[in-house]
Amino acid sequence: MKRTITYSLLFFILLTGCEDVYRPDIDEVDNVLVADARISADEDFNFVHLYESVAYYDNASTGPAVTNADVRLIDSNGDEHVLPHYSEGQYGLNLALDPDLQYKLKIDYQGEVYESTFEKVPQKPSIDSVYGFEEIEIRQESGDNDVDNQDKIEGVRLYADITPNDEMPYSRFTASFVVQYNYNVEVPGPFGSTMVLTVYGWKTTYPQGSFNIASPPEYSASPEIKKHPLYFFKNSVKYDFEQFFSGWIVILHQHALPENAYSYYEDLNKQLNSEGKIFDPLYVQARSNIECTSNANQKILGNFEISVSSETRYFLRYMSESAGFVLREIDERIDIPFSGELVGQIPDFWQYP
């Protein structure tokens, strides 16, 4: 009887102990300078964003903005271009980069000097082809291994074939997705009658998750990149019961990158995709091309990147199980507002199968 009571008591202690959330003690450290320094050579005006890191348990998405740094872009001829502070840690660069020169970033902040390596201006990238396959994507809550709680989503995944240049064969993709929909409404007509008009609506979304980066196969003599996965699109989207899905407008940006920028995003992806499982990659500081030249023990987070991008647009719409889907390139480059609706008027950017 005593043994039974003892086991029951131990089992009760074990159960109550499981209710406590383990919160390890983490040493408080000084905030570290963070540099979001992505310069697009396609643009005449760019921003370098400086702020401080936040503590591990801090709920803020970013730390306080750094507004009193001296920021300069130095070219390989030795000319320095000062980046004045505008607001909220944003330092503006009003300069068209010379593709024949190299550039580095220099930051003076709180008595320390931070410098990047010299970076080249990449050549403009291009995509050989974009195509799609019908697939089923399985989504479930993180850490939930119950197959009954998995969502199987039917859709189309886009892929790309790329022949990069030999000098910088690395790419990063960003995109925006414009979903088209329509529905009918009744409006007053002449002499007390009513008319039925079509409402044309659209909403823009952006891909979430890890960075979409591409590089040639590691053990291949060819620089060609075949069947690189881009993005997955559901067969149909409905925000409201009365709406009819009219397809996707996919605005795709391909950014040519130097190798160190590719390595930086690769490190970030390893951390973003880690879920704390036993074989997941360890959390490490991403490889950066910026260091503190005045104090080897002083850290800085972020990376200095010069990229060149190209834009392509595509219309995608799933038709039916027998007809499959329509995918074609869009030649026009019409500006599309983030969202909106037009009653009885077709937007000038509207696409049809």
C-alpha positions as CSV (number, residue, x, y, z in Angstrom):
1,M,0.0,0.0,0.0
2,K,2.8,2.4,0.9
3,R,4.5,1.6,-2.5
4,T,1.2,2.4,-4.3
5,I,0.9,5.8,-2.5
6,T,4.5,6.6,-3.2
7,Y,4.1,5.9,-7.0
8,S,0.9,7.9,-7.1
9,L,2.6,10.9,-5.4
10,L,5.5,10.8,-7.8
11,F,3.2,10.6,-10.7
12,F,1.2,13.6,-9.4
13,I,4.4,15.6,-9.0
14,L,5.5,14.7,-12.5
15,L,2.2,15.9,-14.0
16,T,2.2,19.2,-12.1
17,G,5.8,19.8,-13.0
18,C,4.9,19.5,-16.7
19,E,2.7,22.6,-16.4
20,D,5.6,24.9,-15.8
21,V,7.1,26.5,-18.9
22,Y,10.9,26.3,-18.9
23,R,12.5,29.8,-19.3
24,P,16.3,29.5,-19.4
25,D,18.4,32.3,-17.9
26,I,20.0,34.2,-20.7
27,D,22.6,36.8,-20.0
28,E,21.7,40.4,-20.8
29,V,24.0,41.8,-23.4
30,D,24.4,45.2,-24.9
31,N,22.4,45.9,-28.1
32,V,24.3,45.2,-31.3
33,L,24.2,47.4,-34.3
34,V,22.2,46.0,-37.2
35,A,22.7,47.1,-40.8
36,D,20.0,46.4,-43.4
37,A,22.1,47.6,-46.4
38,R,20.6,46.3,-49.6
39,I,21.5,48.6,-52.5
40,S,19.7,48.1,-55.8
41,A,21.9,49.3,-58.7
42,D,18.7,49.6,-60.8
43,E,17.5,52.5,-58.5
44,D,18.8,56.0,-58.4
45,F,17.7,56.3,-54.7
46,N,18.3,53.7,-52.0
47,F,18.1,53.5,-48.2
48,V,20.4,51.9,-45.6
49,H,18.5,51.1,-42.5
50,L,20.4,51.1,-39.1
51,Y,18.9,50.0,-35.8
52,E,19.9,48.1,-32.7
53,S,19.2,44.5,-31.9
54,V,16.6,43.5,-29.3
55,A,16.9,41.1,-26.3
56,Y,15.9,37.5,-26.7
57,Y,12.6,37.9,-24.8
58,D,11.8,41.3,-26.1
59,N,8.5,41.3,-28.0
60,A,9.5,44.2,-30.3
61,S,10.1,43.2,-33.9
62,T,13.1,45.6,-34.3
63,G,15.2,47.6,-31.9
64,P,15.5,51.3,-31.6
65,A,16.5,53.2,-34.7
66,V,20.0,54.5,-35.0
67,T,19.8,58.2,-36.0
68,N,23.2,59.6,-35.2
69,A,25.6,57.4,-37.3
70,D,28.0,58.6,-40.0
71,V,27.3,56.5,-43.1
72,R,29.3,56.6,-46.3
73,L,29.6,54.6,-49.5
74,I,33.2,54.5,-50.8
75,D,34.0,53.5,-54.3
76,S,37.2,51.8,-55.6
77,N,38.5,55.2,-56.8
78,G,38.5,56.4,-53.2
79,D,35.5,58.8,-53.6
80,E,33.2,58.9,-50.6
81,H,29.5,59.5,-50.8
82,V,27.7,60.6,-47.6
83,L,24.3,59.1,-46.8
84,P,22.3,61.7,-44.9
85,H,19.8,60.6,-42.2
86,Y,16.2,61.0,-43.2
87,S,14.0,59.5,-40.5
88,E,13.7,56.4,-38.3
89,G,17.2,55.1,-39.0
90,Q,16.9,55.5,-42.8
91,Y,20.0,56.8,-44.5
92,G,19.5,57.8,-48.1
93,L,21.8,57.2,-51.1
94,N,21.0,59.3,-54.1
95,L,23.5,57.9,-56.5
96,A,23.6,55.8,-59.8
97,L,26.2,53.1,-59.3
98,D,28.9,52.7,-61.9
99,P,29.1,49.1,-63.0
100,D,32.9,49.5,-63.7
101,L,33.5,50.4,-60.0
102,Q,33.3,48.5,-56.7
103,Y,31.8,49.8,-53.5
104,K,32.0,49.3,-49.8
105,L,30.0,50.6,-46.8
106,K,31.6,52.5,-43.9
107,I,29.7,53.3,-40.7
108,D,31.0,55.4,-37.7
109,Y,28.8,54.8,-34.7
110,Q,29.5,55.4,-30.9
111,G,33.3,55.6,-31.4
112,E,33.5,52.4,-33.5
113,V,34.1,52.0,-37.2
114,Y,32.4,49.3,-39.3
115,E,33.4,48.5,-42.8
116,S,32.2,46.0,-45.4
117,T,34.3,44.3,-48.2
118,F,34.3,45.9,-51.6
119,E,31.4,44.6,-53.8
120,K,30.9,44.5,-57.5
121,V,27.8,45.6,-59.4
122,P,26.3,42.4,-60.8
123,Q,25.2,41.9,-64.4
124,K,21.4,42.0,-65.0
125,P,19.9,38.5,-64.6
126,S,17.5,36.7,-66.8
127,I,15.2,33.7,-66.7
128,D,15.2,31.1,-69.5
129,S,11.6,29.9,-68.8
130,V,8.9,29.7,-66.1
131,Y,6.5,26.8,-66.1
132,G,4.2,25.0,-63.7
133,F,3.0,21.6,-62.4
134,E,-0.2,20.7,-60.6
135,E,0.7,19.7,-57.1
136,I,-0.8,19.1,-53.7
137,E,0.8,21.0,-50.9
138,I,0.5,19.6,-47.3
139,R,0.3,22.2,-44.6
140,Q,0.0,21.6,-40.9
141,E,0.6,23.4,-37.6
142,S,4.2,23.5,-36.6
143,G,5.0,20.6,-34.3
144,D,1.7,18.8,-35.0
145,N,2.4,15.4,-36.3
146,D,-1.2,14.2,-36.5
147,V,-2.0,13.3,-40.1
148,D,-5.7,14.0,-39.5
149,N,-4.9,17.7,-38.9
150,Q,-3.0,18.1,-42.2
151,D,-4.5,20.4,-44.9
152,K,-4.0,19.1,-48.5
153,I,-4.2,22.1,-50.8
154,E,-4.5,21.6,-54.5
155,G,-2.7,24.1,-56.7
156,V,0.1,24.9,-59.1
157,R,3.7,25.3,-58.3
158,L,5.8,27.5,-60.6
159,Y,9.4,26.5,-61.5
160,A,12.2,28.3,-63.4
161,D,15.1,27.3,-65.6
162,I,18.0,29.8,-65.3
163,T,21.3,30.1,-67.1
164,P,23.3,32.5,-64.9
165,N,26.4,34.4,-65.9
166,D,29.7,32.8,-64.8
167,E,30.8,35.7,-62.7
168,M,27.8,35.8,-60.3
169,P,25.6,32.8,-60.8
170,Y,23.5,33.4,-57.6
171,S,19.9,34.8,-57.5
172,R,17.3,35.8,-55.0
173,F,13.6,35.9,-55.9
174,T,11.0,38.3,-54.5
175,A,7.4,38.6,-55.7
176,S,4.0,40.0,-55.3
177,F,0.8,38.1,-56.1
178,V,-2.3,40.0,-57.3
179,V,-5.4,37.9,-57.0
180,Q,-8.3,38.9,-59.4
181,Y,-11.9,38.4,-58.5
182,N,-15.3,39.6,-59.6
183,Y,-18.9,39.6,-58.5
184,N,-22.2,41.2,-59.6
185,V,-24.2,44.0,-57.9
186,E,-27.5,45.7,-58.6
187,V,-27.4,49.5,-59.2
188,P,-30.2,51.9,-59.9
189,G,-31.1,52.3,-63.6
190,P,-33.2,54.7,-65.6
191,F,-36.8,55.2,-64.8
192,G,-36.7,53.4,-61.5
193,S,-35.2,50.2,-62.9
194,T,-32.2,48.3,-61.7
195,M,-29.1,47.1,-63.6
196,V,-26.7,44.4,-62.9
197,L,-23.0,45.4,-63.1
198,T,-19.8,43.5,-62.6
199,V,-17.4,44.5,-59.9
200,Y,-13.8,43.9,-60.7
201,G,-11.6,43.6,-57.6
202,W,-8.0,42.7,-56.8
203,K,-5.8,42.3,-53.7
204,T,-2.0,42.0,-53.4
205,T,-0.3,39.5,-51.2
206,Y,3.4,38.7,-50.6
207,P,5.1,35.3,-50.1
208,Q,6.0,34.5,-46.5
209,G,8.7,32.3,-45.0
210,S,12.3,31.7,-46.0
211,F,14.3,33.5,-48.7
212,N,13.9,32.1,-52.2
213,I,17.5,31.8,-53.4
214,A,19.0,29.9,-56.3
215,S,22.5,28.7,-57.2
216,P,24.0,26.1,-59.6
217,P,24.2,22.5,-58.4
218,E,27.1,22.1,-56.0
219,Y,28.8,19.2,-57.9
220,S,28.0,20.1,-61.4
221,A,30.3,21.4,-64.1
222,S,27.4,23.3,-65.7
223,P,26.2,26.7,-64.2
224,E,22.6,26.0,-65.4
225,I,19.9,25.9,-62.8
226,K,17.0,23.5,-63.7
227,K,13.5,23.3,-62.2
228,H,14.2,25.8,-59.4
229,P,11.0,26.0,-57.3
230,L,9.5,29.5,-57.1
231,Y,6.0,29.7,-55.5
232,F,2.9,27.7,-54.9
233,F,-0.6,29.0,-55.9
234,K,-3.9,27.6,-54.8
235,N,-6.3,26.7,-57.5
236,S,-8.9,29.1,-56.3
237,V,-9.2,31.9,-53.7
238,K,-12.5,33.2,-52.3
239,Y,-12.7,36.0,-49.8
240,D,-16.5,36.1,-49.9
241,F,-19.2,33.7,-50.9
242,E,-20.4,35.8,-53.9
243,Q,-16.9,36.4,-55.4
244,F,-15.6,34.5,-58.4
245,F,-11.9,33.8,-58.6
246,S,-10.4,35.2,-61.9
247,G,-6.7,34.3,-61.7
248,W,-3.4,35.4,-60.4
249,I,-1.0,38.1,-61.7
250,V,2.5,37.1,-60.6
251,I,5.0,39.9,-60.5
252,L,8.4,38.2,-60.2
253,H,11.7,39.9,-59.4
254,Q,15.0,38.1,-59.9
255,H,18.0,39.7,-58.1
256,A,21.5,38.9,-59.1
257,L,23.7,38.4,-56.0
258,P,27.4,38.1,-55.1
259,E,28.5,34.9,-53.4
260,N,28.7,36.4,-49.9
261,A,25.2,37.7,-50.1
262,Y,24.0,34.3,-51.2
263,S,25.8,32.7,-48.2
264,Y,24.2,35.2,-45.9
265,Y,20.7,34.4,-47.0
266,E,21.5,30.6,-46.9
267,D,22.5,31.0,-43.2
268,L,19.3,32.9,-42.5
269,N,17.2,30.2,-44.1
270,K,18.8,27.5,-42.0
271,Q,17.7,29.4,-38.9
272,L,14.2,30.3,-40.3
273,N,13.6,26.6,-41.2
274,S,14.8,25.2,-37.9
275,E,12.0,24.0,-35.6
276,G,14.1,22.8,-32.6
277,K,14.3,19.2,-33.6
278,I,17.3,17.1,-32.8
279,F,18.8,17.2,-36.3
280,D,18.0,20.8,-37.1
281,P,20.8,23.2,-37.8
282,L,22.1,25.1,-34.8
283,Y,21.4,28.8,-34.5
284,V,24.4,30.6,-35.7
285,Q,25.2,34.2,-36.6
286,A,24.8,34.5,-40.4
287,R,28.0,35.1,-42.3
288,S,28.4,38.8,-43.0
289,N,30.7,40.9,-45.1
290,I,30.7,43.8,-42.5
291,E,33.0,43.8,-39.5
292,C,34.1,46.3,-36.9
293,T,37.6,47.4,-37.9
294,S,38.3,49.4,-34.7
295,N,37.5,46.6,-32.3
296,A,37.6,42.9,-33.2
297,N,35.4,42.0,-30.3
298,Q,32.5,44.3,-31.4
299,K,29.8,42.6,-33.4
300,I,27.5,43.9,-36.1
301,L,24.6,42.1,-37.6
302,G,23.4,42.4,-41.2
303,N,25.1,42.4,-44.6
304,F,26.0,44.9,-47.3
305,E,24.6,43.9,-50.7
306,I,24.6,45.3,-54.2
307,S,22.1,43.7,-56.5
308,V,20.6,44.1,-60.0
309,S,17.1,42.9,-60.7
310,S,14.9,42.0,-63.6
311,E,11.1,41.9,-63.6
312,T,8.8,39.4,-65.4
313,R,5.1,39.1,-65.0
314,Y,2.8,36.1,-65.5
315,F,-0.9,35.3,-65.5
316,L,-1.9,32.0,-63.9
317,R,-5.3,30.5,-63.6
318,Y,-6.5,27.0,-62.9
319,M,-9.4,26.2,-65.3
320,S,-10.6,22.7,-64.5
321,E,-9.5,19.1,-63.9
322,S,-9.7,18.3,-67.6
323,A,-8.4,21.6,-69.0
324,G,-5.6,22.1,-66.4
325,F,-4.3,25.6,-66.0
326,V,-3.3,28.6,-68.1
327,L,0.2,30.2,-67.6
328,R,1.4,32.9,-69.9
329,E,3.8,35.9,-69.7
330,I,2.5,39.4,-69.5
331,D,4.3,41.9,-71.6
332,E,2.7,45.1,-70.2
333,R,4.2,46.8,-67.2
334,I,1.2,48.7,-65.9
335,D,1.3,49.9,-62.3
336,I,-1.2,48.0,-60.1
337,P,-2.5,49.5,-56.9
338,F,-2.3,47.4,-53.8
339,S,-6.0,46.6,-53.8
340,G,-9.3,48.0,-55.1
341,E,-12.6,47.5,-56.8
342,L,-14.1,49.1,-59.9
343,V,-17.9,48.9,-60.6
344,G,-18.7,48.3,-64.2
345,Q,-15.2,49.2,-65.4
346,I,-12.5,46.8,-66.3
347,P,-9.0,47.8,-64.9
348,D,-6.4,48.4,-67.6
349,F,-4.2,45.8,-66.1
350,W,-6.9,43.1,-66.0
351,Q,-5.9,39.7,-67.4
352,Y,-8.0,37.0,-69.1
353,P,-7.2,33.3,-69.8
